[in-house]
Amino acid sequence: MSEQATSTSTIAALLRGYSVEISPTNEKIVDSAIERLDPETEVYLTWIPGEDPLKAVAPAGKLRRAGLYPVPHMGARHLESAAQLDDLLGRFSAEGIDRFLLIGGEREKPLGPFDSTLQVMQSGLLQKHAVKRAKISGFPEGHPAIAGPVLAESMVAKMNYGRSLGLDLQIVTQFVFEGEPIAQWLRHIRRIGVDLPVRIGLAGPAGIATLTRYAMHCGVGNSIRALTKSSSFGKLLTERDPEPVIRELLAEAPGGDPFDKSFGISALHFYTFGGLKKTVEWIKSLRGN
């Protein structure tokens, strides 16, 4: 089998366990997810600052009843109180939701008592509501407001404390437009003892102007160069899909195997800036079904 064919089959394997991120308040997108996604696909539900998180409860339940696995975002700094966290977890649990993405939340000052994901873990409320699966965030290009050593220390602390609670933990990364920084970051977290499976975040197919706008908003700085180099007005009107990033990542993986323990990639996670339909069609075309 040729190297190209081998990498294509490996990409198809990565895409079998893909997940997506959508807005739970867009009813059409929720219905589209039910129509288009594979059974048991994880669907991450955003919590935009200023939105009422209770509006995600009913859509999450609808997705779960359709055979998908909703993963609501739980932003520590967005929470107004421990009582609100308790209420949210209880409502989601009643809808059959058993997994959450625990994030700090892009807010300079917390609204309530929680300043970090670790503090949410330490609240005792995950155990109270029998939460068994949790995702934590990873930043291959760093975080615009948090120093690298602090991010690393925080990841180790969350891993250790989460395991003490018996949580099934996984890392989900911010999207990046180049494979090399992802590979460097994976090697780094493995060196410092983080052995959690990693779901690599990628932007689904979209126009370059759209991707650039989201990248700047989300603080994805360095790899924007890969998106905009030799830019022109005509280029900004073209589209880009994540296949080149995936192939760059495979080239960095030991023996071309992203599942190798030293890399520990479990699957791919897609931010659907260009639309859910377009992302899912691209995934199915690339994996051959």
C-alpha positions in Angstrom: 0.0 0.0 0.0 1.4 3.4 -0.9 2.1 6.1 1.6 -0.7 8.3 0.2 -3.2 5.4 0.5 -2.0 4.6 4.0 -2.5 8.2 5.2 -5.9 8.3 3.5 -7.0 5.2 5.4 -5.7 6.7 8.6 -7.6 9.9 8.0 -10.7 7.8 7.5 -10.1 6.1 10.8 -9.7 9.4 12.6 -13.0 10.6 11.1 -15.0 7.7 12.3 -15.2 9.1 15.8 -15.5 12.8 14.9 -17.4 15.3 17.0 -18.9 18.7 16.1 -19.6 22.0 17.9 -22.9 23.8 17.3 -25.0 26.5 18.9 -27.9 24.9 20.9 -30.1 28.0 20.4 -30.3 27.6 16.6 -33.2 25.2 16.2 -32.4 24.6 12.5 -28.9 23.5 13.3 -30.0 21.2 16.1 -32.5 19.6 13.7 -29.8 19.4 11.0 -27.5 17.6 13.5 -30.2 15.0 14.2 -30.7 14.5 10.5 -27.1 14.4 9.4 -24.8 13.1 12.1 -23.9 9.5 12.7 -25.6 7.8 15.7 -23.7 8.4 19.0 -21.7 11.3 17.7 -20.7 13.8 20.4 -22.3 17.3 19.8 -20.7 20.1 21.8 -23.1 22.9 22.7 -21.6 26.3 23.0 -22.3 28.8 25.9 -21.9 32.3 24.5 -21.3 34.9 27.3 -24.6 36.7 27.9 -26.8 33.8 26.8 -29.1 32.0 29.2 -27.6 28.5 29.7 -31.0 27.1 30.4 -31.8 27.5 26.7 -29.4 24.7 26.0 -31.2 22.1 28.2 -34.2 21.3 25.9 -32.0 21.1 22.7 -29.6 18.8 24.6 -32.4 16.5 25.6 -33.7 16.5 22.0 -30.3 15.5 20.7 -29.9 12.8 23.3 -33.3 11.3 22.6 -32.3 11.2 18.9 -29.3 8.9 19.8 -26.6 11.6 19.9 -24.4 12.6 22.8 -24.7 16.3 23.7 -21.7 17.8 25.5 -22.7 21.2 26.9 -20.0 23.8 27.6 -19.8 24.7 31.3 -18.0 28.0 31.6 -16.6 28.5 35.1 -16.4 32.3 34.9 -19.9 32.5 33.3 -21.5 30.9 36.4 -23.2 33.3 38.8 -23.3 30.9 41.8 -22.8 27.4 43.0 -26.6 27.1 43.1 -26.7 27.9 39.3 -24.2 25.2 38.6 -26.2 22.8 40.8 -29.4 23.7 38.9 -27.8 23.4 35.5 -26.2 20.0 36.2 -29.5 18.7 37.6 -31.5 19.8 34.6 -29.0 18.4 32.1 -28.8 15.1 34.1 -32.6 14.8 34.0 -32.4 14.9 30.1 -29.9 12.1 30.1 -26.8 14.2 29.7 -23.7 12.6 31.3 -20.7 14.6 29.8 -19.6 18.2 29.8 -16.8 20.4 28.4 -15.4 22.2 31.4 -13.9 25.5 30.4 -12.7 28.6 32.1 -14.8 30.9 29.9 -13.7 33.9 28.0 -14.5 36.5 30.6 -12.0 38.8 32.2 -13.7 38.7 35.6 -15.9 35.8 36.8 -19.5 36.5 37.4 -19.5 34.3 40.5 -17.3 32.2 42.8 -15.6 30.1 40.1 -12.5 31.4 38.5 -11.4 28.1 36.8 -12.3 24.7 35.7 -10.5 23.2 38.6 -12.7 25.1 41.1 -15.8 23.7 39.3 -14.3 20.2 39.7 -13.7 20.9 43.4 -17.3 22.1 44.1 -18.5 18.5 44.7 -21.4 19.1 42.3 -20.1 16.9 39.5 -20.2 13.9 41.9 -23.6 15.0 43.3 -25.1 14.7 39.8 -23.1 11.5 38.9 -21.2 13.1 36.0 -18.8 10.4 34.8 -17.3 12.0 31.7 -15.6 15.4 31.4 -13.7 17.2 28.7 -11.1 19.9 29.3 -9.7 22.4 26.9 -6.3 22.4 25.2 -4.5 25.2 23.4 -1.8 24.1 20.9 -0.9 27.7 20.1 -1.2 28.9 23.7 -3.8 31.2 25.2 -3.8 34.9 24.6 -4.4 35.7 28.3 -2.7 32.8 30.1 1.1 32.0 30.1 2.3 28.7 28.8 3.7 27.4 32.1 0.4 28.3 33.9 -1.6 26.4 31.2 0.6 23.4 31.6 0.4 23.4 35.4 -3.4 23.8 35.2 -3.8 20.9 32.8 -1.8 18.5 35.1 -3.8 19.7 38.1 -7.1 19.1 36.4 -6.0 15.7 35.1 -4.9 14.6 38.6 -8.0 16.0 40.4 -10.4 14.7 37.8 -9.0 11.2 38.1 -9.3 11.4 41.9 -13.0 11.9 41.2 -13.2 8.9 38.9 -13.9 11.1 35.9 -13.3 9.7 32.4 -11.3 12.7 31.1 -10.4 13.8 27.6 -8.8 16.9 26.1 -10.5 18.9 23.3 -8.3 21.5 21.6 -8.9 24.9 20.1 -8.7 24.8 16.3 -5.3 25.4 14.6 -4.5 25.8 10.9 -1.2 24.0 10.8 -0.1 20.5 11.9 3.3 21.3 13.3 2.2 23.4 16.3 -0.3 20.7 17.2 2.4 18.0 17.1 4.8 20.1 19.2 2.1 20.7 21.8 1.3 17.0 21.9 4.9 16.1 22.5 5.1 18.8 25.2 2.1 17.6 27.2 3.3 14.0 27.0 6.7 15.1 28.4 5.1 16.8 31.4 3.0 13.6 32.2 -0.3 14.4 30.6 -1.5 11.1 29.1 -5.1 11.9 28.5 -6.6 11.1 25.0 -6.8 14.2 22.9 -9.5 15.2 20.4 -7.9 17.6 17.9 -10.0 20.7 17.0 -10.1 21.7 13.4 -12.2 24.3 11.5 -14.5 22.6 9.0 -14.6 23.7 5.4 -15.3 27.4 5.1 -14.2 30.6 3.2 -10.8 31.9 4.2 -12.3 35.3 5.2 -14.7 33.6 7.5 -12.0 31.4 9.1 -9.7 34.4 9.6 -12.5 36.3 11.3 -13.2 33.4 13.7 -9.5 32.8 14.3 -8.9 36.4 15.3 -11.9 36.4 17.6 -10.8 33.1 19.3 -7.2 34.2 19.7 -5.7 31.7 17.3 -2.8 33.9 16.3 0.2 32.1 14.9 -1.3 29.8 12.4 -3.4 32.5 10.8 -0.3 33.0 8.7 -0.9 29.6 7.1 -4.4 30.8 6.2 -3.6 34.2 4.8 0.0 33.9 3.4 0.2 35.2 -0.2 -3.3 36.6 0.5 -5.2 38.6 -2.1 -8.8 39.6 -2.4 -9.4 36.6 -4.7 -7.8 34.2 -2.3 -10.0 35.5 0.6 -13.0 34.4 -1.5 -11.8 30.9 -1.8 -12.5 28.0 0.6 -10.2 25.9 2.7 -10.9 22.5 4.2 -8.8 20.9 7.0 -7.3 18.0 5.0 -3.9 19.7 4.6 -3.7 20.2 8.4 -4.5 16.5 9.0 -1.9 15.4 6.5 0.7 17.7 8.1 -0.2 16.2 11.5 0.2 12.6 10.2 3.6 13.5 8.8 4.6 14.5 12.3 3.1 11.5 14.1 5.4 8.5 15.0 5.3 6.2 12.0 2.5 8.2 10.6 0.2 6.8 13.4 -1.7 9.5 15.2 -3.1 6.9 17.7 0.4 6.1 18.9 0.7 6.5 22.7 3.3 9.3 22.3 0.7 11.3 20.4 -2.5 9.9 21.8 -5.0 11.5 19.4 -8.4 9.9 19.9 -10.4 11.6 17.2 -11.1 14.9 15.4 -13.4 17.7 16.6 -14.9 20.2 14.1 -15.9 23.8 14.6 -18.6 24.3 11.9 -18.0 27.9 10.9 -18.9 27.2 7.3 -22.0 25.3 8.3 -22.8 21.9 9.7 -24.1 20.5 6.4 -20.9 21.4 4.6 -18.7 19.9 7.3 -20.6 16.6 7.5 -20.6 16.2 3.7 -16.9 16.8 3.6 -16.3 14.3 6.4 -18.3 11.6 4.7 -16.7 12.2 1.3 -13.2 11.9 2.7 -13.9 8.7 4.7 -15.8 7.2 1.8 -19.3 7.1 3.2 
